[in-house]
Amino acid sequence: MRELAGRSALVTGGSRGIGAAIVRALAAAGADVAFTYANSGEKAGAMVAEIEAAGRRGLAVKADSADSRAPAAAVHEAANAFGKLDILVNNAGIFPFGPPEEVTVEEIDRTLAVHVRAVFLASQAALGYMGAGGRIISIGSCFAHRVPYPGVTLYAMSKSALIGFTKGLARDVGPRGITVNVVDPGSTDTDMNPADSGNADAERALMAVGRYADPNEIAAAVLYLAGSGGRFVTGASIAVDGGFSA
């Protein structure tokens, strides 16, 4: 019997990159999986087909995490489709980059809306469905712990907020048997940050292992936290960064 059989999950930003790897891992472990996507209906449809090919129910929800109504709406849609919600993975993200003097109020608002407000609102809604054994897992960043070059002040600030959120919520819901954790990836080979990009060698030089992560390696950490092995892990910030923060 697969470990997550009978469980249901929602992954925000699950049609590509790290999110897609997480969706596949959860489905392979036996969970029914819903996910949100922002733009590509074709990729979303292909992902649903992959979930169903694994013998599980899949659901794609078009949602912009910057919209204050979207996070809770996605949670409710997933819970209604599956009859419950056991696992929430807050993965949707953007990558603002540039000198702080050039950052606009609109960029600040959108980044905090996607990385902080949406995480809070989705988690808040998910708690209405979760009982003992519930899991809330957010995808943070290695930049929450170390910032070795300029241009990522806004991004680092927004991802650092997830650590405080995780510690606080873990205290609030621990008595209910719900765990809350954040996974902080390092450079990962995705279309947002490909391992063959112009600055990839500089990124590799910052890591102890000297290579980019495969998205499946980030998904493996999420799967551990979502499964029985993660029952006693909560309020934790887990670096999966190849030694970037060492």
Residue, then its C-alpha position, 0 to 999 in steps of 0.5 A: m500500500r502506498e504511504l499516502a493512499g487515501r490522502s488528498a493534497l493541494v499544491t500551489g504553483g504545481s504545473r511546472g518546476i519544483g511544484a510539478a515535481i511535488v505533484r508527481a511525488l505525492a501522486a506516486a505515493g498514493a495521494d489525490v492531488a489538486f494544484t493551482y496554475a497561473n497561465s498554461g492550461e495545456k501544461a495543467g491538463a498534461m499534469v492532470a493526465e499524469i496524476e490520473a495515469a498514476g491511478r489518482r484523482g487530479l484537479a487543476v485550478k486556475a488561480d493567481s496567488a496575488d489575488s486575495r480571493a484566490p488562495a482560499a478559493a483554491v483550497h475550497e475547490a480542492a476540498n470539495a472535489f476530494g471530500k477533504l484536504d490533508i496536505l497543503v504545499n505552498n509553492a507558488g512563487i515569483f523572483p523579483f530581482g534588482p537594486p532596492e532603489e529601483v523596486t516599485v511599490e507594485e513589485i513589493d505588494r505583488t511579491l508579498a501577496v504571492h509569498v506571504r499573504a497567499v501562504f497565510l490565506a491558503s493555510q487559514a482556509a486549509l485548517g478548516y478541513m484538516g484534522a490530526g495528521g494534517r500537513i502544511i508545507s511551504i517552499g521557502s528559499c536558501f536566501a532566507h538564511r544567506v544572501p551572498y550577492p546583491g539584487v535579491t533584497l525583496y525576494a529574501m525578505s519575503k521568503s524569510a517571512l515564511i520562517g516566522f509564519t511556520k514557527g508561529l503556526a506550528r505552535d498554534v496547531g500542534p495540539r491538533g496534530i497538524t505539522v507545519n514546516v518550510v523547505d528552503p531549496g537552493s539553486t534548482d534546475t527549473d525554467m525559472n533558474p536553469a542549470d545552463s544559464g549564464n550565471a549558473d557557474a557562479e551559483r554552483a560555486l556557492m554550494a558545497v556539492g557544486r551542482y544544481a538540485d534536481p526538482n525531484e530532490i526538493a520533492a523528496a523532502v516534501l514527501y518525507l514531511a507529508g508522510s509518516g516519517g514527518r510526524f514529529v517534525t514541526g516548526a522546522s526550516i529545512a535546508v535542501d540547498g547543497g550546502f549553500s548555507a553551510 
